[in-house]
Amino acid sequence: MKVLVKICGLSTPEALDVALDAGADMVGFVFFPPSPRHIGFEAAKRLGARAGARALKVALTVDATNDMLRDIIDAEISDVWKQEKITPAKPATDVTTVTPNPYGDRQ
């Protein structure tokens, strides 16, 4: 069985290079302003371009709004989106309003 390795919270070219050189399969960028690992869209876009095809890029969001998800998609920052939810009273982002479902009406 192959183990996939994701290194998340990357925010500098140096940290990204270390993760890539170590063979990370995925590199993650945190889009959550309260986090010390938060990164802006432009910085993440530069790091994503630097990573190229060497690893999948993961966008980690917390209680993301549809607008935030659209911004991540429009900036072509990531290949994968990971949503964390910490606010129970807030509804989860409705991804279907942001991007078409590639599986049609299937659940």
Buried (B, 14 or more C-beta within 10 A) or exposed (E): EEEEEBBBBBBEEEBBBEBBEEEBBBBBBBBBEEEEBBBEBEBBBBBBEEBEEBBBBBBBBBBBEEEBBBBBBEBEBBBEBBBEEEEEEEEEBEBEEBEEEEEEEEE
